Amino acid sequence: VLNFENAKGYLIGTENKGLSSMFTMMNLERIVVGVQGLGISETAYQNALSYAKERKQGKANNSKSKEADLIIKHADIRRTLMNMKSLIEGQRSFAFWVSQLIDVSLNHPDKKVKDSATDLVSLMTPVIKSFFTDIGMEITNDAIQVFGGYGYTKDQGIEQLFRDNRITPIYEGTNSVQAVDLVYRKILNNKIFDKYILQINEEIKGFMENKKLSLFVQKFQKYLELLNNFTMWLGEKNKVSKDDVSSACNDYLKVFGYVALAHSWLKVLKISYEKLDKNKNFYQDKINTATYYFDKILPRVQSHYISAISGSETMMKGNFN
């Protein structure tokens, strides 16, 4: 039991400004929690990858060996590992960009530039917090699956990563609350989103000059248009059905997250093509991983969008006897 009798309190900061100070701390913590989810995902991936390189089971499709093959040779295991890898590397790139924005928002001498960075950090905070930790649950769960039955036991330690990460979608504001914050406070009642889209469009204009990048840009623009359509749908529905909007918030955050990662991968691709001759193995791997993301992960956007715009009628009519 906490006992505060005879305790002495001290005012920290300006009187009656404590709540704003608290949210300054909370917003930083939300970003930190998102990065925590990313860190746990990376640890789970490294463990799963290491195990896949030493565990033998079954025969790979093109194997000529008489013995069992390492499970990393199986297509489905490689799919699982590439899911992890493409999401983690995309998130890391995205997190570095937001970290740079934070530095600009705190230290840049030009107030206009500083305020613009502050707005973008505000927009990205719920995305990093929720998207990174939700994906962290997916990745730690898949890591257990790579280990098979061993992953469920305490011997390997992989199940602890799943449990450790399970709190991250809950504390510092549950992920559903973060999604609501993104939609109602950042998207519907603010013009930050328009600034973000304008910045992206300006940035990718130069990407089209590179023929190798142009195909990726075309795919990206397709999903960016879908994000724009989703945003406009929210604006229209907000006038007539709050339930439709509220029920779509989680899907919207996911769509935003996947598109934001695709934007990060585009920037990685630009550098990779420019410097390919300087370190071919490294940059070729980045190009392959980015291609996997665009082909296998980014299409998830469509299912979230289609599900969300179907509305809330059936869930609000649901009978939960």
C-alpha positions in Angstrom: 0.0 0.0 0.0 1.3 3.4 -0.9 1.2 6.0 1.9 1.6 9.6 1.1 0.9 11.1 4.6 3.4 13.8 5.5 4.8 13.6 2.0 6.0 16.8 0.3 5.0 17.6 -3.3 7.0 19.7 -5.7 5.6 21.6 -8.7 7.3 20.4 -11.9 6.9 22.9 -14.8 4.2 25.6 -15.0 1.2 25.5 -12.8 -2.0 24.2 -14.6 0.2 23.0 -17.5 0.8 19.5 -16.1 -1.5 17.7 -18.6 0.3 19.1 -21.6 3.6 18.2 -20.1 2.3 14.7 -19.5 1.3 14.2 -23.1 4.7 15.4 -24.3 6.1 12.5 -22.3 3.4 10.2 -23.4 3.8 10.9 -27.1 7.6 10.2 -26.8 6.8 6.9 -24.9 4.4 5.9 -27.7 7.2 6.1 -30.2 9.5 4.3 -27.8 6.9 1.5 -27.4 6.7 1.1 -31.1 10.4 0.8 -31.4 10.3 -1.7 -28.6 8.0 -3.8 -30.7 10.4 -3.5 -33.6 13.3 -4.5 -31.4 11.5 -7.6 -30.2 10.6 -8.4 -33.8 14.2 -8.2 -34.8 15.3 -10.5 -32.0 12.6 -13.0 -32.9 13.6 -12.9 -36.5 17.3 -13.5 -35.7 16.4 -16.5 -33.5 14.1 -18.0 -36.1 16.6 -17.5 -38.9 19.4 -19.1 -36.8 17.2 -22.1 -36.0 16.1 -22.5 -39.6 19.7 -22.8 -40.6 20.4 -25.7 -38.2 17.1 -27.6 -38.0 16.7 -30.5 -40.5 13.3 -31.8 -41.4 11.6 -33.2 -44.5 12.8 -32.9 -48.1 13.0 -29.7 -50.0 11.3 -29.6 -53.5 14.5 -29.6 -55.5 16.7 -31.6 -53.1 18.9 -34.4 -54.3 20.2 -35.3 -50.9 19.3 -38.6 -49.3 19.1 -36.9 -45.9 16.6 -34.5 -44.5 17.1 -30.9 -45.5 17.5 -27.8 -43.4 14.1 -26.2 -43.0 15.4 -22.9 -44.4 15.4 -24.7 -47.8 11.6 -25.1 -47.7 9.6 -22.5 -49.6 7.1 -21.9 -46.8 9.8 -21.3 -44.2 11.5 -18.9 -46.6 8.1 -17.1 -47.1 7.8 -16.7 -43.3 11.3 -15.4 -42.9 10.9 -13.0 -45.8 7.7 -11.6 -44.3 9.6 -10.9 -41.2 12.7 -9.5 -42.9 10.8 -7.2 -45.3 8.6 -5.8 -42.6 11.4 -5.3 -40.1 13.7 -3.6 -42.5 10.9 -1.3 -43.8 10.0 -0.4 -40.2 13.6 0.3 -39.3 13.9 2.7 -42.3 10.6 4.4 -41.4 11.7 4.7 -37.7 15.0 6.4 -38.7 13.1 8.9 -40.8 10.7 9.8 -37.9 13.7 10.0 -35.6 15.2 12.6 -38.0 11.9 14.5 -37.9 12.0 14.5 -34.1 15.5 16.1 -34.2 14.3 18.7 -36.7 11.1 19.4 -34.7 13.2 20.1 -31.6 16.3 21.8 -33.0 15.8 23.4 -36.4 16.3 27.2 -36.4 13.6 27.8 -39.0 10.2 27.9 -37.3 8.3 26.9 -40.4 10.5 23.9 -40.9 10.4 23.1 -37.2 6.6 23.3 -37.1 6.2 21.2 -40.2 8.4 18.4 -38.7 6.3 18.7 -35.5 3.1 18.1 -37.4 4.6 15.0 -39.2 5.8 13.5 -35.9 2.3 14.0 -34.5 0.8 12.2 -37.5 3.3 9.3 -37.3 3.2 8.7 -33.6 0.1 6.6 -33.5 1.2 4.8 -36.6 4.6 3.8 -35.1 3.0 2.8 -31.8 0.2 0.7 -33.2 1.5 -0.6 -36.5 4.9 -1.6 -35.2 3.5 -3.5 -32.1 0.8 -5.2 -34.1 3.3 -6.4 -36.6 5.5 -7.4 -33.7 2.8 -9.8 -32.6 2.6 -11.3 -36.1 6.4 -11.7 -36.3 6.9 -13.2 -32.8 4.0 -15.6 -33.5 5.6 -16.6 -36.8 8.9 -17.1 -35.1 7.4 -19.6 -32.7 5.9 -21.4 -35.8 9.4 -21.7 -37.4 10.6 -23.4 -34.2 7.6 -25.8 -34.3 6.7 -27.5 -31.1 10.0 -26.4 -29.6 8.9 -22.8 -29.9 6.0 -23.4 -27.6 8.3 -24.6 -24.7 10.4 -22.4 -22.5 13.6 -24.2 -23.5 14.2 -22.1 -26.6 13.1 -18.7 -25.2 11.2 -17.8 -28.3 7.8 -17.9 -26.6 9.0 -15.3 -24.1 9.5 -12.8 -26.9 5.9 -13.3 -27.9 4.8 -12.7 -24.2 7.1 -9.8 -23.8 5.7 -8.1 -26.9 2.1 -8.8 -26.0 1.9 -5.8 -23.6 3.1 -3.3 -26.3 -0.3 -3.1 -28.1 -1.9 -2.3 -24.8 0.1 0.2 -22.7 0.7 3.9 -23.5 -2.7 3.9 -25.1 -4.2 0.7 -26.6 -3.7 0.3 -30.4 -7.4 0.8 -31.0 -7.3 4.1 -29.1 -4.2 5.1 -31.2 -6.2 4.3 -34.4 -9.1 6.4 -33.2 -6.6 9.2 -32.4 -5.1 9.0 -35.9 -8.4 9.1 -37.7 -10.4 11.7 -35.6 -7.7 14.0 -34.4 -5.0 13.7 -37.0 -6.9 13.0 -40.2 -10.4 14.4 -40.0 -9.7 17.4 -37.9 -6.3 18.5 -39.2 -4.6 19.1 -42.5 -1.4 17.3 -41.6 -2.3 14.4 -43.9 -2.5 16.7 -47.0 1.0 18.0 -46.2 2.3 14.4 -45.9 0.8 13.4 -49.3 2.2 16.6 -50.9 5.6 15.8 -49.5 5.5 12.2 -50.8 4.3 13.3 -54.3 7.1 15.9 -54.6 9.7 13.4 -53.5 8.8 10.6 -55.9 8.7 12.8 -58.9 12.4 12.4 -59.2 12.1 8.6 -58.8 10.4 8.2 -62.1 13.5 9.3 -63.9 15.1 5.9 -62.9 13.6 3.2 -65.1 14.3 0.5 -62.6 12.4 2.5 -59.9 9.5 3.5 -62.1 7.7 0.1 -61.8 7.9 0.4 -58.0 6.7 4.0 -58.1 3.7 2.9 -60.3 2.7 0.3 -57.8 3.2 2.7 -54.9 1.0 5.3 -56.5 -1.8 2.8 -56.9 -1.8 2.1 -53.1 -1.3 5.8 -52.3 -4.4 6.5 -54.3 -6.2 3.9 -52.3 -5.1 5.5 -49.1 -6.4 8.8 -50.4 -9.7 7.2 -51.3 -10.0 5.7 -47.9 -9.3 9.1 -46.3 -12.0 10.8 -48.4 -14.4 7.9 -47.5 -13.8 8.6 -43.8 -14.5 12.3 -44.3 -17.8 11.6 -46.0 -18.9 8.9 -43.6 -18.0 11.1 -40.6 -21.0 13.4 -41.6 -23.5 10.6 -41.6 -22.3 7.6 -39.6 -19.7 7.8 -36.8 -20.0 4.0 -36.3 -18.7 3.4 -39.8 -15.8 5.7 -39.2 -15.0 4.2 -35.7 -15.2 0.6 -37.0 -12.8 1.5 -39.8 -10.1 3.1 -37.7 -7.9 0.0 -37.2 -8.0 -0.9 -40.8 -7.1 2.7 -41.8 -4.1 2.6 -39.5 -3.0 -0.6 -41.1 -3.4 0.8 -44.6 -1.5 3.9 -43.6 1.3 1.8 -42.0 1.8 -0.5 -45.1 1.8 2.5 -47.4 4.3 4.4 -45.2 6.6 1.4 -45.2 6.3 1.2 -49.0 7.4 4.9 -49.1 10.4 4.0 -47.0 11.3 1.1 -49.2 11.2 3.4 -52.2 13.9 5.6 -50.6 15.9 2.5 -49.9 15.5 1.3 -53.5 16.7 4.7 -54.8 20.0 4.5 -52.8 20.4 0.8 -53.6 20.2 1.3 -57.4 22.5 4.3 -57.2 25.2 2.4 -55.1 24.7 -1.1 -56.5 28.2 -1.3 -58.0 29.9 -0.3 -54.7 28.5 -3.2 -52.7 26.6 -5.5 -55.0 25.7 -8.3 -52.6 24.3 -5.9 -49.9 22.3 -3.6 -52.2 21.0 -6.5 -54.4 19.6 -8.1 -51.2 17.9 -4.8 -50.4 16.4 -4.7 -53.9 15.1 -8.3 -53.5 13.7 -7.6 -50.1 11.9 -4.5 -51.3 10.5 -6.4 -54.3 9.2 -9.0 -51.9 7.5 -6.3 -49.8 5.8 -4.7 -52.9 4.7 -8.1 -54.3 3.7 -10.0 -51.1 3.1 -7.6 -48.3 1.8 -4.3 -49.7 -1.3 -6.0 -51.3 -2.6 -6.5 -47.8 -3.8 -2.9 -48.1 -6.6 -3.9 -50.4 -8.2 -6.4 -48.0 -8.1 -3.8 -45.1 -9.7 -1.2 -47.4 -12.4 -3.4 -48.8 -13.3 -4.7 -45.3 -13.4 -1.2 -43.8 -15.7 0.4 -46.4 -18.3 -2.3 -46.0 -19.5 -0.3 -43.0 -20.6 -1.1 -39.5 -24.2 -2.2 -39.9 -23.7 -5.9 -39.3 -21.5 -5.4 -36.3 -23.9 -2.9 -34.7 -26.8 -5.3 -35.3 -24.9 -8.2 -33.9 -26.5 -10.3 -31.2 -24.2 -11.2 -28.4 -26.4 -13.3 -26.2 
